[in-house]
Amino acid sequence: MNHADIKVFIVEDNEVYGQMLAQQLIQKTQFDIHVFTSGEELVMNLEYGAMPDMIISDYNLSTHGELQTAFQLVEKLNTIAPGIPIVILSAKNELKTAIEMLKLGAFDFIVKNDEAFYLILSSIKKVAELLTLKHEITIQKARRRKDIRRMALLFALTTISFITILLLK
C-alpha cells in the first residue's frame, strides 16, 4: 500500500494549527491530508462518501454546533463510520479524559506539548502499518479463494476423468 493512498482527516477548530499540522505531516509521510474546522464539517463530508483511513481530532472543537468535543464526535463516528482509527489531541493532560476516549474507541490520545508532533507521527505510522497488514490479508484471502477454486475444479475434472475411464471399460 502506497503512502499517498492513505487518507488522513484532521479536525481542528484552530485553522492555523490544523494547517501547520497538515503541512508537517505531508512533509514527513506523503499521506493525503485534509483539514476540517469542525466536527460537523467532517461528518458532512463522511456522509457524502469521503472516507479517510484515519482521523486526527482536537478534543475541544468549535463552540458552535452539536459536536463541541471529540467525545461527541467519536460517538457520532461510531454510528456513521465505525472502524476508522481516531487519534485525539488535547491541550489538557487529563488521565480521566484519555481513558474515557480510549474506552469509547479512540485509537490514541495525545497531549499537545513539545513532543505531540512526534507522537502523532508515531501513531499514524502504526495505523499505516495496520492498513498495510489488512491490505495484505485481503490479498492473501483472495489468493486462497482462487487456489481453493482451482483445487475444486481439478478434483471435479479428475473425478469426471476417473468415472469416464470406468464407464469405458
VENBEL-V51645 format. One record per residue. RES is the residue in three letters. SS is DSSP state (A for helix, B for strand, O for the rest). PHI is phi as a letter, one per 20 degrees, with the letter a starting at -180 (999 if undefined). PSI is psi in whole degrees, -180 to 180 (NA if undefined). Layout:
res ss phi psi
RES SS PHI PSI
RES SS PHI PSI
This chain:
res ss phi psi
MET O 999 127
ASN O f 140
HIS A f -31
ALA A f -17
ASP A e -12
ILE O e 122
LYS B d 125
VAL B d 128
PHE B d 132
ILE B d 131
VAL B d 111
GLU O b 119
ASP O f -20
ASN O e 100
GLU A g -39
VAL A f -48
TYR A f -42
GLY A f -45
GLN A f -38
MET A f -46
LEU A f -43
ALA A f -46
GLN A f -42
GLN A f -42
LEU A f -40
ILE A f -43
GLN A f -37
LYS A e -25
THR A c -24
GLN O m 16
PHE O f 159
ASP B e 107
ILE B d 134
HIS B c 138
VAL B d 134
PHE B c 144
THR O e -1
SER O b 159
GLY A f -36
GLU A f -40
GLU A f -42
LEU A f -50
VAL A g -42
MET A f -43
ASN A f -38
LEU A f -41
GLU A f -26
TYR O e 6
GLY O o -3
ALA O f 111
MET O d 121
PRO O e 168
ASP O e -18
MET B a 150
ILE B c 135
ILE B d 124
SER B c 138
ASP B f 150
TYR O f -51
ASN B e 114
LEU O d -168
SER O g 147
THR O e -1
HIS O e 143
GLY O n -180
GLU O e -22
LEU O e 85
GLN O e -15
THR B c 161
ALA A f -29
PHE A g -48
GLN A f -38
LEU A f -45
VAL A f -41
GLU A g -44
LYS A f -45
LEU A f -33
ASN A f -24
THR A e -36
ILE A e -23
ALA O b 62
PRO O f 149
GLY O n -9
ILE O e 124
PRO B f 134
ILE B c 125
VAL B d 128
ILE B d 133
LEU B d 138
SER B b 141
ALA O f -20
LYS O d 135
ASN O e 76
GLU O d 113
LEU A f -40
LYS A f -45
THR A f -43
ALA A g -46
ILE A f -43
GLU A f -42
MET A f -42
LEU A f -38
LYS A f -35
LEU A f -18
GLY O p 4
ALA O f 145
PHE O f -37
ASP B b 158
PHE B c 121
ILE B c 132
VAL B e 133
LYS O f 106
ASN O b -164
ASP O f -25
GLU O e -1
ALA A g -46
PHE A f -43
TYR A f -33
LEU A f -39
ILE A f -46
LEU A g -44
SER A f -43
SER A f -44
ILE A f -28
LYS A f -35
LYS A f -42
VAL A f -43
ALA A f -41
GLU A f -42
LEU A f -42
LEU A f -41
THR A f -43
LEU A f -44
LYS A f -42
HIS A f -45
GLU A f -40
ILE A f -42
THR A f -43
ILE A f -45
GLN A f -40
LYS A f -42
ALA A f -41
ARG A f -42
ARG A f -43
ARG A f -42
LYS A f -43
ASP A f -40
ILE A f -41
ARG A f -43
ARG A f -44
MET A f -40
ALA A f -42
LEU A f -44
LEU A f -43
PHE A f -44
ALA A f -44
LEU A f -40
THR A f -42
THR A f -45
ILE A f -42
SER A f -43
PHE A f -44
ILE A f -40
THR A f -44
ILE A f -44
LEU A f -40
LEU A f -30
LEU A f -15
LYS O f NA
